[in-house]
Amino acid sequence: MPKTLIIVESPAKAKTIKKFVGRDYTVEASMGHVRDLPKSQLGVDVDDHFTPHYITIRGKGKLIERLRQQARQADRVLLATDPDREGEAISWHLCQLLEIPQDSPCRIVFHEITRDAVRRALKEPRPIEENLVDAQQARRVLDRLVGYKLSPLLWRKVRRGLSAGRVQSVAVRLIVDREEEIEAFTPQEYWTLEADLQRRAGGEVFTARYHGDAEGKKDLPNRDAVDRLLADLEGRSFTVLGVERKERRRNPAPPFTTSTLQQEASRKLGFSVRRTMRIAQELYEGIELRGEGAVGLVTYIRTDSTRIADQALDEAAAYIAERFGPEFSAPRKQAGRRQAQAQDAHEAIRPTSVAREPDAIKDDLTPDQYKLYRLIWERFVASQMAPAILDTVTVEIGAGPHRFRATGSTVKFPGFMQLYVEGRDEGTEGEGDEGEGMLPELAEGDALDVRALRPEQHFTQPPPRYTEAMLVRALEEKGIGRPSTYAPIIETIQERGYVVKEDRRFRPTELGRVVTALLKEHFPDIVDVEFTARMEADLDRIEEGERNWEDVVRDFYGPFSETLSRAERQIQRVTLPVEETDEICEKCGRRMVIKHGRYGRFLACPGFPECRNTKPLVEKTGARCPRCGGEMVQRRSRKGRVFYGCSNYPECDFTTWDRPTAETCPECGTFLVEKRSRQGVRLVCANPQCNYEREAAGETAGAGAGSGRR
């Protein structure tokens, strides 16, 4: 019988570790948590120091008994669960169940599942770290108190099956508040004026934009202002007043933390937060590689830190110098912007060996694993590369009292941009907004010929609805929750029907609005961003040993309990508004109403429970199917994603992910679809063999608008 028993969470992790230890070790999996609070009751004694009453999770009895037998027969037991609060808590529960003294050196941690990391950890066992356990327990108790005390109130006052959560309710509020901003937004008209200029006949044409006059920037609020400007420019000569050349250095983004990985995978790969974390967990726990066996490809995936180990820095520097050249290497030990708040025991998410290039192991990975591993690998390598150097040019042009500006930039030295450039959310600005391409060689005093003056009308746009990436970024910036909780939060608020995702963006349902309004009125702290952020900071202080977990829970529960009692008396039963349709229930003849479910809106008979008839809500688009002429309607996939298909399905299976419009292509007759980007909305022909596209009406208008080609 082996002398040492190692217990981890998952079979995949156990399989990888078995390859690195000798015959004197056996490795078993706990299959995640082994104990938790009961589902059928509160499970927290609020009158006895908030003592939690844990029970064995259903179905884990035989597993625990097997682990007990193995523990009794082993000389020692080592608990190798994940190196965070959750992992420490799992190890603590295993100590209780297996009767291991928690002050004994029974705990080992490693931040990557490689041979060297595991063997180093085996030499450095330590006792259970109680502060980590207390922080996890405080979070669990707080979430249980809010969920099990507040949710029943919502059942009685609004509708059964609802839930409220210490973090999820704040996430819903952010989405509701953004929707209210959008609805209250009043578009403001503004115009731009661009001039196509040329230094001399036959010279290169470049574009300059109206800036103002000698006193500074001037706006063009309406067509009258543009017409007056055009009239005043008539006959004026355009002259270069000055040329300013600068060298700009652009630094790479730091290596990934959990939240930045979630954001970038959403932007660049279209992955949901849950999908990202599932694939990242697979890469961390170990992949079977030909010639190597099972090996963890990335370091621990739940981290706030951007610190890099010295060994990894040296390996990256050598790799970059060899592949790109010595001038591209610029190691950074701490490349992050949140280092002061980070869990510094952790590292950033990085490949366990930079020598494992993504394309070299592509055949051993699934397509999703390859995409995510490549993203992690490129981000890390780029973070250790030299800054990019850009030559920027700004040209000031005069036309009488009026001023135009032209900007351009060229890459003098690509640096990290040779490999990777960070993505950005819609509506954000930052580095990378330099002018496009090069300008012709210009000098002060050069006379310019005017080839065209192009005015364009624009309207200010409301703030965009949250994508998953944007919501994760907002939660992180406001200190709400932790990156490891974002995936279940986003899943829960959709399952409860508080929000729906349309075109990859969150929109609150009527239910989400009603519940949020109720919580804002009667439980302002629960949905207050700053209050929730302070609670997260208190949990961090518990982990650092600066606060007692019972005190934190008591400080919260006292005022919360009083508010709960008052709300029970004051809140009247809320009747959700019913949206009636012209659709007639074929079973009882009533007009069907729109209701919200896990996968969005659907039609239901108002005669429930006598009549239980339901059917999909078909939202027509006005477009006709190019195959059979049927109506194109909105549908939802099994995972809740919106797509558009022919109403004659299953006879016709034509579908598209892009929203169809009632407009048809002037070249081939197929309907046009909306394509959205940071630059706005364009209408594109749905026929892949046709290249027609143009700017959507209402986005911009004016000279030059209205037609275009890909």
Residue pairs with C-beta under 8 A, 6 or more apart in sequence:
1 73
1 74
2 23
2 24
2 25
2 26
2 74
3 24
3 25
3 74
3 75
3 76
4 24
4 25
4 26
4 74
4 75
4 76
4 77
4 78
5 25
5 26
5 28
5 67
5 70
5 71
5 74
5 76
5 77
5 78
6 14
6 17
6 21
6 25
6 26
6 27
6 28
6 77
6 78
6 79
6 80
6 108
7 27
7 28
7 29
7 30
7 67
7 77
7 78
7 79
7 80
7 81
7 94
8 14
8 17
8 27
8 28
8 29
8 30
8 80
8 81
9 29
9 30
9 31
9 32
9 81
9 82
9 87
9 90
10 29
10 31
10 32
10 285
11 29
11 31
12 282
12 285
12 286
13 29
13 113
13 285
13 286
14 27
14 28
14 29
15 286
15 294
16 113
16 285
16 286
16 294
16 295
16 296
17 27
17 80
17 113
17 118
18 25
18 27
19 115
19 293
19 294
19 295
20 114
20 115
20 118
20 119
21 27
21 118
21 119
21 122
26 70
26 74
28 66
28 67
28 70
30 63
30 67
30 81
30 90
30 94
31 60
31 63
32 90
33 57
33 89
33 90
33 93
34 56
34 57
34 60
34 63
34 64
34 90
34 93
34 94
34 97
35 54
35 55
35 56
35 57
35 93
35 96
35 97
36 54
36 55
36 57
37 43
37 44
37 52
37 53
37 54
37 55
37 140
37 144
38 53
38 55
42 144
42 145
42 148
42 149
43 52
43 53
43 54
43 55
43 144
44 50
44 51
44 52
44 53
44 141
44 144
44 145
45 51
45 52
45 53
46 145
46 557
46 561
49 550
50 141
50 550
50 553
50 554
50 557
52 137
52 140
52 141
52 144
54 93
56 64
56 97
64 97
67 94
67 97
67 98
68 97
68 98
71 77
71 98
71 99
71 100
76 106
77 98
77 100
77 106
78 106
78 107
78 108
78 122
78 125
79 90
79 91
79 94
79 95
79 100
79 106
79 107
79 108
79 128
80 108
80 109
80 110
80 121
81 87
81 88
81 90
81 91
81 94
82 90
82 300
82 302
83 109
83 110
83 111
83 300
83 345
83 346
84 132
84 300
84 302
84 343
84 346
84 484
85 132
85 133
85 135
85 136
85 139
85 543
86 136
86 484
87 109
88 107
88 128
88 129
88 132
88 133
88 136
89 132
89 133
89 136
89 137
91 106
91 107
91 128
92 102
92 128
92 133
94 100
95 101
95 102
95 106
95 128
96 102
100 106
102 127
102 128
102 130
103 127
103 128
104 127
105 125
105 126
105 127
106 125
106 127
106 128
107 125
107 126
107 127
107 128
107 129
108 121
108 122
108 124
108 125
108 126
109 121
109 126
110 117
110 118
110 120
110 121
111 117
111 299
111 300
111 346
111 347
112 284
112 296
112 298
112 299
112 300
112 352
113 284
113 285
113 286
113 295
113 296
113 352
114 295
114 296
114 352
114 353
115 295
117 352
131 542
131 543
131 544
131 545
132 543
134 542
134 543
134 548
134 549
135 539
135 540
135 542
135 543
135 549
137 549
138 538
138 539
138 542
138 549
138 552
138 553
139 539
141 549
141 553
142 166
142 535
142 552
142 553
142 556
143 165
143 166
143 167
145 553
145 556
145 557
145 560
146 164
146 165
146 166
146 526
146 560
147 163
147 164
147 165
147 166
149 560
149 561
149 564
150 164
150 523
150 526
150 564
151 162
151 163
151 164
153 564
153 567
153 568
153 571
154 162
154 163
154 164
154 515
154 518
155 161
155 162
156 573
157 518
157 571
157 572
157 573
157 574
158 511
158 514
158 515
158 518
158 574
158 576
159 511
159 576
161 496
162 496
162 511
162 515
163 492
163 496
164 515
164 519
164 523
164 526
165 489
165 492
166 526
166 532
166 535
167 480
167 481
167 485
167 489
167 532
168 489
168 492
168 493
169 515
169 516
169 519
169 526
169 527
170 480
170 526
170 527
170 528
170 529
170 532
171 471
171 475
171 480
171 481
171 489
171 490
171 493
172 493
172 498
172 499
172 508
172 512
172 515
172 516
172 527
173 516
173 519
173 520
173 527
173 529
174 466
174 471
174 474
174 475
174 529
175 465
175 466
175 471
175 493
175 498
175 499
175 506
175 507
175 508
175 512
176 508
176 512
176 513
176 516
178 463
178 465
178 466
179 465
179 507
179 508
179 513
181 462
181 463
182 462
182 463
182 465
185 462
185 463
187 459
187 460
187 461
187 462
188 459
188 460
189 221
189 222
189 457
189 458
189 459
190 219
190 220
190 221
190 457
190 458
190 459
190 460
191 220
191 221
191 222
191 223
191 225
191 226
191 455
191 456
191 457
191 458
191 702
192 209
192 210
192 220
192 455
192 456
192 458
193 209
193 210
193 220
193 226
193 229
193 230
193 453
193 454
193 455
193 456
194 207
194 208
194 209
194 210
194 453
194 454
194 456
195 207
195 208
195 209
195 210
195 238
195 397
195 404
195 450
195 452
195 453
195 454
196 205
196 206
196 207
196 450
196 451
196 452
196 453
196 454
197 205
197 206
197 207
197 208
197 238
197 397
197 404
197 406
197 448
197 449
197 450
197 451
198 204
198 205
198 206
198 448
198 449
198 451
199 440
199 442
199 446
199 447
199 448
199 449
200 449
201 449
203 440
204 440
205 451
206 406
206 408
206 439
206 440
207 406
208 395
208 397
208 404
208 405
208 406
209 404
209 405
209 406
210 220
210 229
210 402
210 403
210 404
211 217
211 218
211 403
211 404
211 405
212 218
212 402
212 403
213 401
213 402
213 403
214 401
214 403
219 225
220 226
220 229
220 455
223 457
226 455
229 402
230 453
230 455
232 400
232 402
233 399
233 400
233 402
233 453
236 399
236 400
236 402
237 399
237 447
237 448
238 397
238 398
238 399
238 404
238 447
238 448
238 449
238 450
239 397
239 398
239 399
239 445
239 446
239 447
239 448
240 395
240 396
240 397
240 442
240 443
240 444
240 445
240 446
240 448
241 396
241 397
241 398
241 403
241 444
242 395
242 396
242 444
243 393
243 394
243 395
243 396
243 442
243 443
243 444
244 393
244 394
244 395
244 396
245 391
245 392
245 393
246 391
246 392
246 394
247 389
247 390
247 391
247 392
247 412
248 389
248 390
248 391
248 392
248 409
248 434
249 387
249 388
249 389
249 390
250 387
250 388
250 389
250 390
250 415
250 417
250 431
250 432
251 387
251 416
252 335
252 382
252 383
252 384
252 385
252 387
252 415
252 416
252 420
252 422
253 260
253 379
253 382
253 383
253 422
254 260
254 306
254 332
254 335
254 336
254 337
254 348
254 383
255 306
255 308
255 335
255 336
255 348
255 349
255 350
255 379
255 380
255 383
256 264
256 348
256 349
256 350
256 376
256 379
256 380
257 303
257 304
257 305
257 306
257 336
257 338
257 342
257 348
257 349
257 483
258 301
258 302
258 303
258 304
258 349
258 483
258 484
259 304
259 472
259 473
259 475
259 476
259 483
259 486
261 276
261 280
261 301
261 349
261 375
261 376
262 273
262 276
262 277
262 468
262 469
262 472
262 483
262 486
262 487
263 425
263 469
263 472
263 473
264 375
264 379
264 422
264 423
264 469
265 271
265 275
265 276
265 372
265 375
266 272
266 273
266 276
266 467
266 468
266 469
266 472
267 423
267 424
267 425
267 469
268 375
268 423
269 276
269 371
269 372
269 375
270 504
271 279
271 368
271 372
272 468
272 487
272 490
273 468
273 472
273 486
273 487
273 490
274 487
274 488
274 490
274 491
275 368
276 372
276 487
277 301
277 484
277 487
279 368
279 369
279 372
280 298
280 301
280 349
280 372
280 376
281 301
282 369
283 296
283 297
283 298
283 301
283 369
283 372
283 373
283 376
284 296
284 297
284 298
284 299
284 300
284 301
285 296
286 294
286 295
286 296
286 297
287 294
287 295
287 296
287 297
287 361
287 364
287 365
287 369
288 294
288 364
289 295
289 356
289 361
289 364
290 363
290 364
295 352
296 352
297 351
297 352
297 356
297 361
297 373
298 349
298 350
298 351
298 352
298 373
298 376
299 347
299 348
299 349
299 350
299 351
299 352
300 346
300 347
300 349
301 349
302 483
302 484
303 342
303 343
303 346
303 347
303 348
303 349
304 338
304 341
304 342
304 343
304 346
304 482
304 483
305 336
305 339
305 342
305 343
305 344
305 345
305 346
305 347
305 348
306 334
306 335
306 336
306 337
306 338
306 339
306 342
306 348
307 333
307 334
307 336
307 339
307 342
307 344
307 346
307 347
307 348
308 316
308 332
308 333
308 334
308 335
308 347
308 348
308 350
308 384
309 347
310 333
312 347
312 350
312 354
313 331
313 332
313 333
313 384
314 331
315 353
315 354
315 355
316 331
316 354
316 380
316 381
316 384
317 329
317 331
317 384
319 354
319 355
319 381
320 328
320 329
320 381
320 384
320 385
321 328
321 329
324 385
324 418
324 419
327 386
327 413
328 385
328 386
328 415
328 416
328 418
329 384
329 385
329 386
330 384
330 385
330 386
330 387
331 384
332 383
332 384
335 348
335 383
336 342
336 348
348 380
349 376
349 380
350 376
350 380
351 373
351 376
351 377
351 380
354 377
354 380
354 381
356 377
357 377
358 370
358 373
358 374
358 377
358 378
361 373
362 370
365 373
378 419
378 420
379 420
379 422
381 419
381 420
382 416
382 419
382 420
383 416
385 415
385 416
385 418
385 419
386 413
386 415
386 416
387 415
387 416
388 411
388 413
388 414
388 415
388 416
388 417
389 411
389 412
389 413
389 415
390 409
390 410
390 411
390 412
390 434
391 409
391 410
391 411
391 412
392 407
392 408
392 409
392 434
392 435
393 407
393 408
393 409
393 435
393 438
393 439
394 405
394 406
394 407
395 405
395 406
395 407
395 439
395 442
396 403
396 404
396 405
397 403
397 404
397 405
397 406
397 448
398 404
406 435
406 439
407 434
407 435
407 439
408 434
408 435
408 436
408 437
408 438
408 439
409 434
409 435
409 436
409 437
410 437
410 438
411 417
421 432
424 430
424 432
424 678
425 467
425 469
425 470
425 473
426 464
426 467
426 470
426 677
426 678
427 461
427 463
427 464
427 678
454 702
454 703
454 704
455 702
455 703
456 700
456 701
456 702
456 703
456 704
456 705
457 700
457 701
457 702
458 700
459 698
464 470
464 505
465 505
465 506
465 507
466 474
466 505
466 506
467 504
467 505
467 506
468 490
468 504
468 506
471 486
471 490
471 506
472 483
472 486
474 480
475 481
475 486
475 489
476 483
478 529
478 533
479 532
479 533
479 536
479 537
480 529
480 532
480 533
480 536
481 489
481 536
482 536
493 499
493 512
494 500
494 501
494 598
494 640
495 598
497 509
497 511
497 512
497 596
497 597
497 598
498 508
498 509
498 511
498 512
498 515
498 516
499 506
499 507
499 508
499 509
499 512
500 506
500 507
500 509
500 596
500 600
500 601
500 640
501 507
501 640
501 641
501 642
502 642
503 642
503 659
503 676
508 516
509 596
510 576
510 577
510 579
510 596
511 576
511 596
514 574
514 576
516 527
518 571
518 574
519 526
519 527
520 527
522 563
522 566
522 567
522 570
522 571
523 560
523 563
523 564
523 567
525 531
525 559
525 560
525 563
526 532
526 560
535 552
535 556
538 547
538 552
539 552
541 547
542 548
542 549
542 552
578 593
578 606
579 593
579 594
580 591
580 592
580 593
580 594
580 606
581 591
581 592
581 593
581 594
581 603
582 591
583 591
583 592
583 603
583 615
584 590
584 591
584 592
585 591
585 592
585 605
585 607
585 611
585 613
586 613
587 605
587 611
587 613
588 605
588 607
588 610
588 611
588 613
590 605
590 606
590 607
590 611
591 606
592 603
592 604
592 605
592 606
592 613
592 615
593 603
593 604
593 605
593 606
594 601
594 602
594 603
594 604
594 617
595 601
595 602
595 603
595 604
596 602
598 640
599 636
599 638
599 640
600 617
600 636
600 640
600 642
601 617
602 614
602 615
602 616
602 617
603 614
603 615
603 616
603 617
604 613
604 614
605 611
605 612
605 613
605 614
616 635
618 633
618 634
618 647
619 633
619 634
620 631
620 632
620 633
620 634
621 631
621 632
621 633
621 634
621 644
621 659
621 660
621 661
621 662
622 632
622 660
622 661
622 662
623 631
623 632
623 644
623 660
623 661
623 662
623 671
624 630
624 631
624 632
624 671
625 631
625 632
625 646
625 647
625 648
625 652
625 654
626 654
626 669
626 670
626 671
626 686
626 687
627 646
627 652
627 654
628 646
628 648
628 651
628 652
628 654
630 646
630 647
630 648
630 652
631 646
631 647
632 644
632 645
632 646
632 647
632 656
632 660
632 671
633 644
633 645
633 646
633 647
634 642
634 643
634 644
635 642
635 643
635 644
635 645
635 655
636 642
636 643
637 643
643 655
643 656
643 657
644 655
644 656
644 657
644 658
644 659
644 660
645 653
645 654
645 655
645 656
646 652
646 653
646 654
646 655
656 673
656 686
658 673
658 674
658 675
658 684
658 686
659 673
659 674
660 671
660 672
660 673
660 686
661 671
661 672
661 673
661 674
661 683
662 671
663 671
663 672
663 683
664 670
664 671
664 672
665 671
665 672
665 685
665 686
665 687
665 690
665 692
666 692
667 685
667 690
667 692
668 685
668 687
668 689
668 690
668 692
670 685
670 686
670 687
670 690
671 686
672 683
672 684
672 685
672 686
672 692
673 683
673 684
673 685
673 686
674 681
674 682
674 683
674 684
674 696
675 681
675 682
675 683
675 684
675 693
680 695
680 696
680 699
680 700
681 695
681 696
681 699
682 693
682 694
682 695
682 696
682 708
683 693
683 694
683 695
683 696
684 692
684 693
684 710
685 691
685 692
685 693
691 709
691 710
692 709
692 710
693 708
693 709
693 710
694 706
694 707
694 708
695 705
695 706
695 708
